[in-house]
């Protein structure tokens, strides 16, 4: 007989973790930017659209109701056993592992192959850090930016010589150059430490920021075009960037190794071509 695995405090933690995992995967599958309230309607929406297998949908609804009941009733006694917990975790994880077979029902073989390669190849499904060479590229780019700005700021200082407002122009220009220099010299290390990206058959996820941190989630279904760009600084360090165009705008993954950038672009372009062929 299985022993009860959770007490009340652990039940809250498990419910919170399960709901977060299901919410993240449902957003990617349904293309929703935000999910608020019970997850049941969104799960049923996925089943109705044919994106989620009906049997798995019933299991997800049961898990969702368990999470809601834990949050609403602190005196709950029927906590799941370890075996139940393991089976629920497998159901949630199958949203990613089996997405190209059980959940998405892809009709096009090339698209299934592309999704499989993104899930299994190169560890892209887990969050990755940037290559350490990216910090050198950031520093070089920032130094060039600082030099250009300092040269521009020097013009009003030079031409205001001999006027009564020259000291004010000089003080303002010096202050802005110093402030910009402090930011540009400190930002590469901070950005490198916080920059994370991952990709699977459902979405592209990017976390980055220096002062303001942003979390970007791009469903693969909404991607229209993918380009690899290499500027002079990126080429110097063997790096590249991937630009992803969607209906809502443009998203970039910067400072990637060239091999990784090419692999990401190739996988995404395969999916886009397969989607266009399936619509014809």
Secondary structure, 3 states (H helix, E strand, C coil): CCCECCCHHHHHHHHHHHHHHHHHHHHHHHCCCCCCCCCHHHHHHHHHCCCCCHHHHHHHHHHHHHHHHHHHCCCCCCCCEHHHHHHHHHHHHHHHHCHHHHHCCCCCHHHHHHHHHHHHCCCCCCCECCCCHHHHHHHHHHHHHHHHHHHHHHHHHHHCCCCCCHHHHHHHHHHHHHHHHHHHHHHHHHHHHHCEEEECCCEEEEEEECCCEEEEEEEHHHEEEEEEECCHHHHHCCEEEEEEEECCEEEEEEEEEHHHHHHHHHHHHHHHHHHHHHHC
